[in-house]
Amino acid sequence: MPNIDPQNLLSDAISAISSNSFDKARKKAQQIIKVSRTRPDVPPGILSDAQHVLGVVELKLKNYKPALRFFKEATSTFDNADAYNSMSLAYFALEDADKAIDCANKAIRLKSHVVTYYVSRGKAEVLGEKWDEAISTFNYIIANGEMVDVGYYNLGRIHRLLGNDDAAIDAFKKAIAANHLNVDPYFEYKAILTEKLDYQGGIDILHKLEEAGVIYDRLFMELSILSERLNLVSEAKAYAAKALKISPRNVDAIISLAQAEVREKNYEGVIRRLKPLLKRNISTHQIADAHFLIAEAYDKLQETDNAFAMYTRGNQFAGKQVANLQETVANSRQVIQQRLKELEYCSLVEDSKAEQPDDDTQYVFMVGFPRSGTTLLGRMLDLHSKISVFHEEESLSNILRKLKFESPDSIPNPSPADVHQEYAQHVSEMLGGVKPHTVVDKMPLSLILANVIKQAFPRAKFIVSIRHPFDACLSCFMQNFGHKPAMNNFMNIRTTFEYYVEVMNSWNVFVDSLELDVKVLRYEDLLDAPEQYMRELFSFMNLEWEAEVLDQKRRENAGELINTPSYRQVGKKLNKSAVMRWKRYEKYLAEYRPLLQPFIEQYGYTLD
């Protein structure tokens, strides 16, 4: 081996890593180590670099503990700054912020001019929630002038984590200005806008990235998703096709294309496109998405047995993504029981009236079981000139958590008046300081907060949207809601029905125990006689009739503000395609009749 040049081997190993040829890189590095055992002239720096290469290979493969072993060998052989920095990255991946910071600092002490080491330290400081230190680190990077875009991008992320979206947007804009080819600030900026339901704004940001000449599959995937949310189906399909042209096996692009085909009613095409995915080794969330789309296609084709089987499998895969699924389901039931126990404090409601802030805004809370027509009704109310609708933003729940208002026995610190004042301030901020005449807070499951709402808003009105119990439960089972605790009940058909009973029983208790100002309206009646339905509703809210609320085109144009699974339906003409759909699935649902019978009778429904 005397003719072997360790430096050339090291260069080959580093090049192999750059091209993701990890086996080749590993072999070259191992060859250097073997040579060093018989050649004392091999510099310790090169030997250390070879050990570092072996660690980087494991780091790339996400084998973090073996990677750390190699990095430690490299730094004990020689004071290797790069190895210390890589060690920082490995500890970061293992979420050990303190060790990641310590290793980055060791790298900086050896080579203080290398800006990437400061980036590693700053990210580790963010992981450890050392906000002031992280801000200082990234400001140093910006002042250095070498990686300005990276500095501003990470400052933006810190502001996002701290809830300061305006500062985050400003930082992301500066990152883009510093380097218009850095994709990360574009996507973070887009994420802020879409969280605010500004899907068109998100598209505009991504178009700027496209105009900058950055063309890759994720860009087109994101554009496809946002276009579909805006009901721009042909555009969504075109973007998904572009993503597939770049990466033909991109699972997300295949699913996005199938989503567009569902909108085009090409149900057979959806099934043909997605069934092969079920045999591939793809992520759990992707296989869940595929099952739900295939199920929807079968449902539209009236192939009920296939549809129910696919919905069941889709929910099973969705459930696998939830840690401690049964525990989260149980906890969601305990929340209801806790609210019912709090009714012993109802005498405090009258006392709370005197504490209310001077606020002449009318507050209306639209509640009901999920998938009972609240989204459609909310969109129609949004078209009234004196109504401002908040669509499932969890504003009240977030305020209760912020104020640590866990139950009525927490009075007077904070008091119901504190909740009212904080909520009113939030409304004002959301509406740009404009004082609203009537606020409608559309959050279906807020009905289990009725006692808290009654205390904070003694004059509040409640709109209760009701749908045939079987249709409401079946529709919930058919949705891929994500992983919010209450929605985890819908990942199993039995727990779906059980949760309906618990929620609606609790509402009946609240109605019997509290003096609530309630208007109960049935979803099916809205479809049968929309004008009569809406006139009754406006009379209940003491508002003048405005015919614009029935304007389907205006409702369709407002669809971008919807953040529920109903966004695809509310822009369409009112139709009854999903009314009594449960009858097609009756053989799967019959055993739950005794559970729902009381509510079927209570709200004037039948089983015919």
C-alpha positions as CSV (number, residue, x, y, z in Angstrom):
1,M,0.0,0.0,0.0
2,P,2.9,2.4,-0.1
3,N,1.8,3.9,-3.4
4,I,-1.7,4.8,-2.1
5,D,-2.2,8.5,-1.6
6,P,-4.5,9.1,1.4
7,Q,-5.2,12.6,0.3
8,N,-6.6,11.4,-3.0
9,L,-8.6,8.7,-1.2
10,L,-10.1,11.4,1.0
11,S,-11.0,13.6,-2.0
12,D,-12.7,10.6,-3.6
13,A,-14.6,9.9,-0.4
14,I,-15.8,13.5,-0.1
15,S,-16.9,13.5,-3.7
16,A,-18.8,10.2,-3.2
17,I,-20.7,11.8,-0.3
18,S,-21.7,14.7,-2.5
19,S,-23.1,12.3,-5.1
20,N,-24.9,10.2,-2.4
21,S,-22.6,7.2,-3.2
22,F,-22.4,6.3,0.5
23,D,-21.0,2.8,0.0
24,K,-18.1,4.2,-2.1
25,A,-17.5,6.9,0.5
26,R,-17.4,4.4,3.3
27,K,-15.0,2.1,1.4
28,K,-12.6,5.0,0.6
29,A,-12.6,6.2,4.2
30,Q,-12.0,2.7,5.6
31,Q,-9.1,2.3,3.2
32,I,-7.5,5.4,4.6
33,I,-7.9,4.1,8.1
34,K,-6.4,0.7,7.1
35,V,-3.4,2.4,5.4
36,S,-2.8,4.6,8.5
37,R,-2.2,1.4,10.6
38,T,1.0,0.6,8.6
39,R,1.9,4.1,7.5
40,P,2.9,6.4,10.3
41,D,3.4,9.2,7.7
42,V,-0.4,9.5,7.3
43,P,-1.2,12.9,8.9
44,P,-3.6,12.7,11.9
45,G,-5.7,15.4,10.2
46,I,-6.4,13.1,7.2
47,L,-7.1,10.1,9.5
48,S,-9.5,12.3,11.5
49,D,-11.2,13.4,8.2
50,A,-11.6,9.8,7.2
51,Q,-13.3,9.0,10.5
52,H,-15.4,12.1,10.0
53,V,-16.5,10.8,6.5
54,L,-17.7,7.5,8.1
55,G,-19.8,9.6,10.6
56,V,-21.2,11.8,7.8
57,V,-22.3,8.7,5.9
58,E,-24.2,7.5,9.0
59,L,-25.6,11.0,9.6
60,K,-26.9,11.1,6.0
61,L,-28.6,7.7,6.6
62,K,-30.1,9.0,9.9
63,N,-28.1,6.5,12.0
64,Y,-27.3,9.1,14.6
65,K,-25.7,7.1,17.4
66,P,-23.2,5.3,15.1
67,A,-22.5,8.7,13.5
68,L,-21.7,10.1,17.0
69,R,-19.3,7.3,17.6
70,F,-17.3,8.1,14.5
71,F,-17.3,11.9,15.2
72,K,-16.0,11.3,18.7
73,E,-13.2,9.1,17.2
74,A,-12.4,11.9,14.7
75,T,-12.2,14.6,17.4
76,S,-10.0,12.4,19.6
77,T,-7.6,11.8,16.7
78,F,-7.4,15.5,15.9
79,D,-9.0,18.8,16.8
80,N,-11.4,18.5,13.8
81,A,-13.7,21.5,13.6
82,D,-15.9,19.9,10.9
83,A,-16.3,16.8,13.0
84,Y,-17.4,18.9,16.0
85,N,-20.0,20.7,13.8
86,S,-21.3,17.3,12.4
87,M,-21.5,16.1,16.0
88,S,-23.6,19.1,16.7
89,L,-25.9,18.2,13.9
90,A,-26.3,14.6,15.2
91,Y,-27.2,15.8,18.7
92,F,-29.6,18.3,17.1
93,A,-31.3,15.3,15.3
94,L,-31.5,13.5,18.6
95,E,-33.1,16.7,20.1
96,D,-30.2,17.2,22.7
97,A,-30.0,20.9,22.4
98,D,-27.3,21.5,25.1
99,K,-24.8,19.0,23.6
100,A,-25.5,20.3,20.1
101,I,-24.7,23.9,21.3
102,D,-21.6,22.7,23.1
103,C,-20.2,20.9,20.0
104,A,-21.0,23.9,17.8
105,N,-19.1,26.1,20.1
106,K,-16.1,23.8,20.1
107,A,-16.1,24.0,16.3
108,I,-16.4,27.8,16.4
109,R,-13.4,28.0,18.9
110,L,-11.3,26.1,16.4
111,K,-12.4,28.1,13.3
112,S,-14.3,31.2,14.2
113,H,-14.6,32.4,10.6
114,V,-16.8,29.5,9.4
115,V,-20.3,30.8,9.3
116,T,-22.0,27.4,9.0
117,Y,-20.9,26.6,12.5
118,Y,-22.8,29.6,13.8
119,V,-25.9,28.3,11.8
120,S,-25.6,25.0,13.6
121,R,-25.4,26.7,17.0
122,G,-28.3,29.0,16.2
123,K,-30.6,26.1,15.3
124,A,-29.6,24.2,18.4
125,E,-30.4,27.3,20.5
126,V,-33.8,27.4,18.9
127,L,-34.3,23.7,19.7
128,G,-33.4,24.6,23.3
129,E,-35.8,27.6,23.3
130,K,-32.9,29.9,24.1
131,W,-34.5,32.6,22.1
132,D,-32.3,35.6,22.9
133,E,-29.1,33.6,22.2
134,A,-30.5,32.3,18.9
135,I,-31.6,35.8,17.8
136,S,-28.1,37.1,18.7
137,T,-26.4,34.3,16.7
138,F,-28.5,34.8,13.6
139,N,-28.0,38.6,13.8
140,Y,-24.3,37.9,13.9
141,I,-24.6,35.8,10.7
142,I,-26.5,38.6,9.0
143,A,-23.9,41.2,10.0
144,N,-21.1,38.8,8.8
145,G,-22.6,39.2,5.3
146,E,-21.8,35.7,4.1
147,M,-25.1,33.8,4.6
148,V,-27.5,36.7,5.0
149,D,-30.5,34.8,3.6
150,V,-29.9,32.0,6.1
151,G,-29.8,34.4,8.9
152,Y,-33.0,36.2,8.0
153,Y,-34.7,32.9,7.3
154,N,-33.9,31.5,10.7
155,L,-34.9,34.8,12.4
156,G,-38.2,34.4,10.6
157,R,-38.7,30.9,12.0
158,I,-38.0,32.2,15.5
159,H,-40.6,34.9,15.2
160,R,-43.1,32.3,13.9
161,L,-42.4,30.1,16.9
162,L,-43.0,33.1,19.2
163,G,-46.3,33.9,17.4
164,N,-45.1,37.2,15.8
165,D,-46.2,36.6,12.2
166,D,-45.6,40.2,11.0
167,A,-42.0,40.1,12.1
168,A,-41.6,36.6,10.6
169,I,-42.9,37.8,7.2
170,D,-40.6,40.8,7.3
171,A,-37.6,38.5,7.9
172,F,-38.7,36.0,5.2
173,K,-39.0,38.9,2.7
174,K,-35.5,40.0,3.6
175,A,-34.2,36.5,3.2
176,I,-35.8,36.3,-0.3
177,A,-34.3,39.7,-1.2
178,A,-30.8,38.4,-0.1
179,N,-31.1,35.2,-2.1
180,H,-34.1,34.7,-4.4
181,L,-33.0,31.1,-5.0
182,N,-33.3,30.0,-1.4
183,V,-36.6,28.1,-1.4
184,D,-37.1,27.9,2.4
185,P,-38.3,31.4,3.1
186,Y,-40.8,31.2,0.3
187,F,-42.4,28.1,1.8
188,E,-42.4,29.5,5.3
189,Y,-44.0,32.7,4.0
190,K,-46.6,30.7,2.2
191,A,-47.3,28.7,5.3
192,I,-48.1,31.8,7.3
193,L,-50.5,33.0,4.6
194,T,-52.3,29.7,4.2
195,E,-52.7,29.4,8.0
196,K,-54.6,32.6,7.7
197,L,-56.6,31.0,4.9
198,D,-55.1,33.3,2.3
199,Y,-54.6,30.6,-0.3
200,Q,-54.3,33.1,-3.2
201,G,-51.5,34.9,-1.3
202,G,-49.7,31.6,-0.9
203,I,-50.0,30.9,-4.6
204,D,-48.6,34.3,-5.4
205,I,-45.5,33.7,-3.2
206,L,-44.9,30.4,-4.9
207,H,-45.2,31.9,-8.3
208,K,-42.4,34.3,-7.4
209,L,-40.3,31.2,-6.6
210,E,-41.2,29.8,-10.0
211,E,-40.3,33.1,-11.7
212,A,-36.9,32.9,-10.0
213,G,-36.2,29.8,-12.0
214,V,-36.6,27.3,-9.2
215,I,-38.4,24.3,-10.7
216,Y,-38.9,21.1,-8.7
217,D,-41.6,18.8,-7.7
218,R,-42.4,20.2,-4.3
219,L,-43.1,23.6,-5.7
220,F,-45.7,22.2,-8.1
221,M,-47.2,20.0,-5.4
222,E,-47.8,23.0,-3.2
223,L,-49.3,25.0,-6.1
224,S,-51.6,22.0,-6.8
225,I,-52.8,21.8,-3.2
226,L,-53.5,25.5,-3.0
227,S,-55.2,25.6,-6.3
228,E,-57.5,22.8,-5.3
229,R,-58.4,24.6,-2.1
230,L,-59.5,27.6,-4.3
231,N,-61.6,25.3,-6.4
232,L,-59.2,25.9,-9.4
233,V,-59.4,22.2,-10.4
234,S,-57.9,22.4,-13.8
235,E,-54.9,24.4,-12.4
236,A,-54.5,21.9,-9.6
237,K,-54.5,19.0,-12.0
238,A,-51.9,20.7,-14.3
239,Y,-49.6,21.5,-11.4
240,A,-49.8,17.9,-10.1
241,A,-49.0,16.7,-13.6
242,K,-45.9,19.0,-13.7
243,A,-44.7,17.5,-10.4
244,L,-45.1,14.0,-11.8
245,K,-43.2,14.9,-14.9
246,I,-40.3,15.8,-12.7
247,S,-40.7,12.9,-10.3
248,P,-42.9,10.2,-11.8
249,R,-43.1,8.2,-8.6
250,N,-43.9,11.2,-6.3
251,V,-46.7,9.8,-4.2
252,D,-48.0,13.1,-3.0
253,A,-48.3,14.3,-6.7
254,I,-50.2,11.1,-7.6
255,I,-52.6,11.7,-4.7
256,S,-53.0,15.4,-5.6
257,L,-53.9,14.4,-9.2
258,A,-56.4,11.9,-8.0
259,Q,-57.9,14.6,-5.7
260,A,-58.5,16.8,-8.8
261,E,-60.0,13.8,-10.6
262,V,-62.5,13.4,-7.8
263,R,-63.5,17.0,-8.3
264,E,-63.9,16.2,-12.1
265,K,-66.1,13.2,-11.2
266,N,-63.6,10.8,-12.9
267,Y,-64.2,8.2,-10.2
268,E,-63.0,5.2,-12.1
269,G,-59.8,7.1,-13.0
270,V,-59.2,7.8,-9.3
271,I,-59.5,4.2,-8.4
272,R,-57.2,3.1,-11.2
273,R,-54.6,5.7,-10.3
274,L,-54.5,5.1,-6.6
275,K,-54.9,1.3,-6.2
276,P,-51.3,0.6,-7.2
277,L,-50.2,2.9,-4.4
278,L,-51.7,0.5,-1.9
279,K,-49.0,-2.1,-2.8
280,R,-46.1,0.4,-2.5
281,N,-44.0,1.0,0.6
282,I,-45.3,4.5,1.3
283,S,-45.9,6.6,4.5
284,T,-48.8,5.9,6.7
285,H,-50.4,9.3,6.1
286,Q,-50.1,8.8,2.3
287,I,-51.7,5.4,2.4
288,A,-54.5,6.8,4.6
289,D,-55.1,9.6,2.1
290,A,-55.2,7.1,-0.8
291,H,-57.8,4.9,1.0
292,F,-60.0,7.9,1.7
293,L,-60.0,9.0,-1.9
294,I,-60.7,5.5,-3.2
295,A,-63.5,5.2,-0.7
296,E,-65.0,8.5,-1.9
297,A,-64.8,7.4,-5.5
298,Y,-66.6,4.1,-4.6
299,D,-69.2,6.0,-2.6
300,K,-70.0,8.3,-5.6
301,L,-70.2,5.1,-7.8
302,Q,-72.8,3.7,-5.3
303,E,-70.4,0.8,-4.6
304,T,-71.3,0.9,-1.0
305,D,-69.5,-2.3,0.3
306,N,-66.2,-1.3,-1.3
307,A,-66.6,2.3,-0.1
308,F,-67.2,1.2,3.5
309,A,-64.3,-1.2,3.5
310,M,-62.0,1.5,2.2
311,Y,-63.2,4.1,4.7
312,T,-62.6,1.6,7.5
313,R,-59.1,0.8,6.3
314,G,-58.3,4.5,5.8
315,N,-59.3,5.3,9.4
316,Q,-57.2,2.4,10.6
317,F,-54.2,3.9,8.9
318,A,-55.1,7.3,10.1
319,G,-55.2,5.9,13.6
320,K,-51.7,4.5,13.4
321,Q,-50.4,8.1,13.1
322,V,-51.8,8.9,16.5
323,A,-49.8,8.1,19.6
324,N,-52.0,6.6,22.3
325,L,-55.2,6.8,20.2
326,Q,-57.4,5.1,22.8
327,E,-56.1,7.5,25.5
328,T,-56.8,10.6,23.4
329,V,-60.3,9.4,22.7
330,A,-60.9,8.7,26.4
331,N,-59.5,12.2,27.3
332,S,-61.9,13.8,24.8
333,R,-64.8,12.2,26.7
334,Q,-63.4,13.3,30.0
335,V,-63.5,16.9,28.8
336,I,-67.2,16.6,28.3
337,Q,-67.8,15.0,31.8
338,Q,-65.7,17.8,33.3
339,R,-67.8,20.5,31.7
340,L,-71.0,18.8,33.1
341,K,-69.5,18.6,36.6
342,E,-68.9,22.4,36.4
343,L,-72.7,23.0,36.2
344,E,-72.8,23.2,40.0
345,Y,-71.2,26.6,39.6
346,C,-74.1,27.9,37.5
347,S,-75.1,30.3,40.2
348,L,-72.1,32.4,39.3
349,V,-73.6,33.2,35.9
350,E,-76.0,35.8,37.3
351,D,-73.1,37.4,39.2
352,S,-71.0,37.6,36.1
353,K,-73.5,39.8,34.3
354,A,-72.5,42.8,36.4
355,E,-68.9,42.3,35.5
356,Q,-69.3,42.4,31.7
357,P,-67.3,45.0,29.7
358,D,-69.1,47.8,27.9
359,D,-69.6,45.9,24.6
360,D,-72.7,46.3,22.4
361,T,-71.5,43.7,19.8
362,Q,-73.9,40.8,19.5
363,Y,-72.2,37.5,20.0
364,V,-73.6,34.4,18.4
365,F,-72.1,30.9,18.8
366,M,-72.9,28.4,16.0
367,V,-72.6,24.9,17.4
368,G,-73.6,21.4,16.6
369,F,-72.1,18.0,15.9
370,P,-69.4,18.1,13.1
371,R,-70.6,17.6,9.5
372,S,-74.1,19.0,10.4
373,G,-74.1,21.9,7.9
374,T,-72.4,24.6,10.0
375,T,-69.9,25.4,7.2
376,L,-72.5,26.0,4.6
377,L,-74.6,28.0,7.0
378,G,-71.6,30.0,8.1
379,R,-70.7,30.9,4.5
380,M,-74.2,32.1,3.9
381,L,-74.2,34.2,7.0
382,D,-70.8,35.7,6.0
383,L,-72.6,37.4,3.1
384,H,-74.8,39.5,5.4
385,S,-73.5,43.1,5.7
386,K,-73.7,43.2,9.5
387,I,-72.3,39.7,10.3
388,S,-68.6,38.8,10.7
389,V,-68.1,35.0,10.8
390,F,-65.1,33.3,12.4
391,H,-64.8,29.9,10.8
392,E,-63.5,27.2,13.2
393,E,-60.5,29.2,14.4
394,E,-60.8,27.9,18.0
395,S,-60.5,31.5,19.1
396,L,-62.5,30.9,22.4
397,S,-60.6,27.7,23.3
398,N,-57.3,29.4,22.7
399,I,-58.2,32.3,24.9
400,L,-59.4,30.0,27.6
401,R,-56.0,28.2,27.5
402,K,-54.2,31.5,27.4
403,L,-56.0,32.8,30.5
404,K,-55.9,29.3,32.1
405,F,-59.6,29.6,32.6
406,E,-60.1,25.9,33.2
407,S,-63.5,26.0,34.9
408,P,-65.9,28.3,36.5
409,D,-64.4,27.7,40.0
410,S,-61.4,29.7,38.8
411,I,-63.4,32.9,39.2
412,P,-62.4,35.7,39.9
413,N,-58.8,35.2,38.5
414,P,-59.4,35.2,35.7
415,S,-63.1,36.2,35.6
416,P,-65.6,35.6,32.9
417,A,-65.3,39.3,32.1
418,D,-61.6,38.7,31.4
419,V,-62.5,36.1,28.9
420,H,-65.1,38.4,27.3
421,Q,-62.6,41.3,27.1
422,E,-59.8,39.1,25.7
423,Y,-62.2,37.7,23.1
424,A,-63.5,41.1,22.1
425,Q,-59.9,42.3,21.7
426,H,-59.1,39.3,19.5
427,V,-62.1,40.0,17.3
428,S,-61.0,43.7,16.9
429,E,-57.5,42.6,15.8
430,M,-58.9,40.1,13.3
431,L,-61.2,42.7,11.8
432,G,-58.5,45.4,11.6
433,G,-60.0,47.5,14.4
434,V,-63.5,47.7,12.9
435,K,-66.2,47.2,15.5
436,P,-68.6,44.5,14.3
437,H,-72.4,44.6,14.8
438,T,-72.7,40.8,15.0
439,V,-70.0,38.2,15.5
440,V,-70.8,34.6,14.6
441,D,-68.3,32.1,16.1
442,K,-68.7,28.9,14.1
443,M,-67.1,26.1,16.1
444,P,-69.4,23.1,16.2
445,L,-68.0,21.5,19.3
446,S,-68.1,24.7,21.3
447,L,-71.5,23.4,22.4
448,I,-69.6,21.6,25.2
449,L,-68.4,25.0,26.3
450,A,-71.9,26.3,26.7
451,N,-71.6,27.0,30.5
452,V,-68.4,28.9,30.0
453,I,-69.8,30.9,27.1
454,K,-72.9,31.7,29.2
455,Q,-70.7,33.2,31.9
456,A,-68.5,35.2,29.6
457,F,-71.3,36.3,27.3
458,P,-74.6,36.2,29.3
459,R,-76.5,37.7,26.3
460,A,-75.0,35.3,23.8
461,K,-77.2,33.5,21.3
462,F,-76.7,29.9,20.2
463,I,-77.5,28.6,16.7
464,V,-77.6,24.8,16.8
465,S,-77.3,23.1,13.4
466,I,-78.7,19.6,13.4
467,R,-78.5,16.9,10.8
468,H,-80.0,13.4,10.7
469,P,-77.9,11.7,13.4
470,F,-77.1,8.7,11.1
471,D,-76.0,11.0,8.3
472,A,-73.9,13.2,10.6
473,C,-72.1,10.2,12.2
474,L,-71.5,8.5,8.9
475,S,-70.1,11.7,7.3
476,C,-67.7,12.1,10.2
477,F,-66.5,8.6,9.7
478,M,-65.9,9.3,6.0
479,Q,-63.6,12.3,6.7
480,N,-59.8,12.3,7.1
481,F,-59.9,15.1,9.7
482,G,-56.3,14.9,10.9
483,H,-55.2,14.3,14.5
484,K,-57.2,16.7,16.7
485,P,-58.2,14.9,19.9
486,A,-61.9,15.1,19.5
487,M,-61.7,14.1,15.8
488,N,-59.8,10.9,16.8
489,N,-63.2,9.6,17.8
490,F,-64.2,9.3,14.2
491,M,-61.4,6.8,13.3
492,N,-63.7,4.0,14.3
493,I,-67.4,3.6,13.5
494,R,-68.4,2.6,17.0
495,T,-66.6,5.4,18.8
496,T,-68.1,7.9,16.3
497,F,-71.6,7.0,17.4
498,E,-70.6,6.9,21.1
499,Y,-69.1,10.3,20.8
500,Y,-72.3,11.7,19.2
501,V,-74.3,10.4,22.1
502,E,-71.9,12.0,24.7
503,V,-71.8,15.3,22.9
504,M,-75.5,15.7,22.2
505,N,-76.5,14.4,25.7
506,S,-74.2,17.1,27.2
507,W,-75.9,19.7,25.1
508,N,-79.3,18.6,26.3
509,V,-78.1,18.9,29.9
510,F,-76.7,22.4,29.3
511,V,-80.0,23.5,27.7
512,D,-82.0,22.1,30.7
513,S,-79.7,23.7,33.2
514,L,-78.8,27.1,31.7
515,E,-81.0,29.9,30.4
516,L,-79.6,29.7,26.9
517,D,-81.0,31.7,24.0
518,V,-81.1,29.0,21.4
519,K,-82.3,28.5,17.8
520,V,-82.3,24.9,16.6
521,L,-82.3,24.6,12.8
522,R,-82.1,21.4,10.7
523,Y,-79.6,21.1,7.8
524,E,-82.2,19.4,5.7
525,D,-84.6,22.3,6.1
526,L,-82.0,24.7,4.8
527,L,-81.8,22.6,1.6
528,D,-85.5,22.3,1.3
529,A,-86.4,26.0,1.9
530,P,-83.3,28.1,2.2
531,E,-85.1,31.5,2.2
532,Q,-87.5,30.5,4.9
533,Y,-84.7,29.0,6.9
534,M,-82.5,32.1,6.7
535,R,-85.4,34.5,7.4
536,E,-86.1,32.6,10.6
537,L,-82.4,32.9,11.5
538,F,-82.2,36.6,10.9
539,S,-85.3,37.2,12.9
540,F,-83.7,35.3,15.8
541,M,-80.6,37.5,15.5
542,N,-82.7,40.7,15.1
543,L,-81.2,41.4,11.7
544,E,-82.8,42.7,8.5
545,W,-83.3,40.3,5.7
546,E,-80.7,40.5,2.9
547,A,-81.3,38.4,-0.2
548,E,-77.5,38.3,-1.0
549,V,-77.1,35.4,1.5
550,L,-78.7,33.1,-1.1
551,D,-76.3,34.2,-3.9
552,Q,-74.5,30.9,-4.8
553,K,-71.9,32.7,-6.9
554,R,-70.8,35.0,-4.1
555,R,-70.7,32.0,-1.8
556,E,-68.4,30.2,-4.3
557,N,-66.1,33.2,-4.5
558,A,-65.8,33.2,-0.8
559,G,-64.7,29.6,-0.6
560,E,-61.0,30.4,0.0
561,L,-61.8,31.2,3.6
562,I,-63.0,27.7,4.5
563,N,-60.8,25.5,6.5
564,T,-62.9,22.3,6.9
565,P,-63.5,19.2,4.8
566,S,-66.6,21.0,3.5
567,Y,-64.7,23.5,1.4
568,R,-65.5,21.5,-1.8
569,Q,-69.2,21.5,-1.2
570,V,-70.2,25.0,0.0
571,G,-69.5,26.7,-3.3
572,K,-71.9,24.5,-5.2
573,K,-75.6,24.8,-5.6
574,L,-77.6,23.5,-2.7
575,N,-78.3,19.8,-3.3
576,K,-79.5,16.8,-1.4
577,S,-77.1,14.2,-2.6
578,A,-75.9,13.4,0.9
579,V,-79.3,13.5,2.6
580,M,-80.3,10.1,3.9
581,R,-77.0,8.6,2.5
582,W,-76.9,6.5,5.6
583,K,-79.7,4.3,4.2
584,R,-77.2,2.8,1.7
585,Y,-74.9,1.8,4.6
586,E,-77.7,0.7,6.9
587,K,-76.4,-2.9,7.3
588,Y,-73.2,-1.5,8.8
589,L,-75.0,0.9,11.0
590,A,-78.1,-0.9,12.2
591,E,-76.6,-2.0,15.6
592,Y,-76.3,1.7,16.6
593,R,-80.0,2.5,16.2
594,P,-80.7,2.2,20.0
595,L,-78.0,4.8,20.6
596,L,-79.4,7.4,18.2
597,Q,-83.1,6.7,18.5
598,P,-83.6,9.4,21.3
599,F,-82.0,12.1,19.1
600,I,-83.8,11.0,16.0
601,E,-87.1,11.5,17.8
602,Q,-86.0,14.7,19.6
603,Y,-85.2,16.5,16.3
604,G,-88.1,15.1,14.3
605,Y,-86.4,12.6,12.1
606,T,-87.4,9.1,11.1
607,L,-85.7,5.9,10.1
608,D,-87.6,5.7,6.8
